[in-house]
Amino acid sequence: MKLLSLSTSSDVLSLSLSENDQLVASFESEGNKRHAELIVPEIKNLIETTGLKFSDLDGICVNLGPGSFTGLRVGLSVAKGIAFGSKLKLYGYTNFEELLLQAILRMNVNGKCAVLIPSRKNEFYFGAFRVQGKNFAQLDVFELMTFDEFKTHSHHFDYLIIDQKAESKFEELSKDLKLISLKNNSFFGALLIQSNPEKYFCEDYFYLEPLYLKNFDVKLKK
């Protein structure tokens, strides 16, 4: 499968073109305030430099979150537009899975893994998984929790996988579990889809929404 993958859930804008399990081309930029500015021209550049057309692709992959509210809206909107305009299949996966698979393939993690993604202030999005070889299973519902809440049951896990920007916050836990800090990489999202396309296929993508896990309140300036 030839796939274009978009990951915009964090400060990192990560784009990749891949075929089967091989990376063909990629683009990365940090600073989520520029995601909307960069994503379309950089996708066009990836396509042109590889000599491909959108019609040559088998699908579009997009990170659905949780993560940056604006970043997720930008990524999903662009993914939907390309899928509709080029009549391509759309695949969606979670931010937890993108980071977890990266840890599995790069660090050979095995056992119970917690994945924490920074939200606002002292809050984190939390996902729990059991990893066996290259396979993983979700252990509980995704939720929002504070650093102190995670500390109370961190002893249940073998690994803590976190966004690299939050690494210093969790260094005190490294005595009790193995700490792995990573940044988002859309190629690992593509590898998820390659491994199980049916699981991640979004048939009714017009109604597909990002995975926020929290409500966003609008605050008006007085």
N, C-alpha and C positions, 0 to 999 in steps of 0.2 A: 504493500500500500504506500502511495505517496501522500504525505500529510503536511499541511501547514498548521502549526501549533502556536497559540497565543496565550501568554501568561501575563496578566496585568494586575494581579491581586495585591501586589506589594509595591515598594519603591522601585523595584526592578521591572523594566519592560523587557520581556524575553520573547523573541520570535524565532521559530526554527522551521526549516524544511527538512523532511526526512523521508527515506524510502526503506520500508521494512524496519530493521533495527539500526540503520546507518544514518548518521547526521550528514545532510548534504550542504546546508548553509544555515547561518544563524546571525542574529543581531541582539545586542544587549545594551541597555542604557539605564542608569539609575537616576531617580528623581521623578516621583509619580506626577508632579505638576506638568510634566512634558509628555505624558503618555498620549493624550489626545492629539498633540501636535505632531508626534513622531510616528505613530503606529501605521497610518495609511501610507505615507511615502516610503517608510522602511519596508513594509510588506511588498510594495511595488518594486523596490530595489532588489529585494531577495528574489522575486520572481524573474525579473529581467536579467540579473547577473547569472542565474542558473540556466537561462534559456528555456524556462518552462512557461506554460500558460495556466491560468486557473483551471481550464478544461482538462489539463493533464493530471490534475490532482484527484485523489479518491475521497478526500474529505478535509474538513476543518476541525481542529481540536481547540477547545477553550477551557481555561481554568475558571470555574464557577465560584470560587471562594471557599471559605470566608476570607475577608481582607478589606482592602480599601474600597469604600463605597463608590467613589468616582472611577477608580481604576477598573473595577468589575463592570460597571455600566459601559465604559468605553470598550473594553475587550469583547463583551458579549454583543454589543451593538454592531461592531465591525464584523465579528464572526457571522452573525445572522445575515448581515448585508451581503457578504461574500457568498455564503451558502445559498441564499435566495437568488442572487444575480447570476451565479455560475452553475446553479442546479447541483450543488454538492451536498453530501451528507454532513451533518453537524454532530460532533461528539463533545460531551461535557464531562468533566471530572472535578474532584474537589482539590483544594489547595493542600489538604492533609495528605492526599495520595501522591501528589507531585513531590512533596518533600520526603515522604516515607519511601517511595520507590527509589529516589536518589540515594537515600541512606542504605537501602538494601543492596543496591548494585555497586555503590562505591565503598561502603564500610562493612559489608557482610553482616549486618545486624541480624540477630535471631533471638526471638523471645518476645516479651511484652514491651511494647513501645508506646510512649506518650508523645503526641505531637502538639506543640504549642505555637500559636501564631499571634503576634502582637495585635491588640485592638487599641482602645484608647486608655490613656493613663496607666493604671495598674491592672488592666484586664487583658485576658488572653482567650483565644478560641482554643478549645481542647478537644482532641480526638484520641481514642485509645484503640490499639491494634495488637493482634498476636501475629508474629511473623514466623513462618517456617520455610526455610530455603528462600525462594523467590516469591512465595505466595504469602498473602496476608488476609486477615479477616478482622472486621470491625468488631470491637468488644462491647461498645456502649454507644448511646446517642451522643452526637456532637453537642457541646455546650460552651457557655461563656463562664470563665472563672477568674478569680484573682490569684496573684502569686501565693498568698498565704493559704488559700483554699487548695491549691495544687500541692503545696508542701505537706499538708496533712495526710495525703495518700500517695506521695511520690515513691514511697518504699514498695509499692505494688509493682513497680516497673523496673525493667532491666536497662532501658534506654530512654533518654529524653532528647527528642529531635526538635530543634527550635530555629526560628529565623535568626540569622547571624547578628542582626542588630540588637537582639535581646540577650545575647550570650552572657554578658557581664552580670546581668540580673540573676542568673541561675548558677553561677560558679560555685556557690556554697553547697549546692546539691551534688556536685561532682564526686563527693566521697561515697555517696550511696547509690548512684547510678551513673551510667556512661552518658556523657553529654556530647551531642553532635549538633553543631551549628552549620546551617546551610543557607543559601539564597535560592530564590525560585529560578527554575530552569525549565523552559517549555518543552525541551526535547524529552524529558522524562514523562511529561504528559502524553506526548506522542507514543512513547513506549508502552504506556498503560493501554492506550487504544489498540496498538498493534497486538497486545497480548489477549485482548478480549473485546473486539469491536461491538458485539451485541450488547454487552453490559453498559457501555457508555453512549450508545447511539441515541440521539434525541429526535424522535420522529416528529413530534409536534413542537418544533423549536420556536414557533412564534409566541408560544405561551411560556417559554423557558425563562426563569428569573434567576439572578445570582443567589448564592447561598449566603445570606447575611448573618443569621443567628442572633440578631439583635434589632431592636426598633431604633429608628433615627428620628429624633425630635427636632423640629425646626425651631430655632431661636431667633426672634426678631430683635434687632437693636432698638433701644428706646431713644 
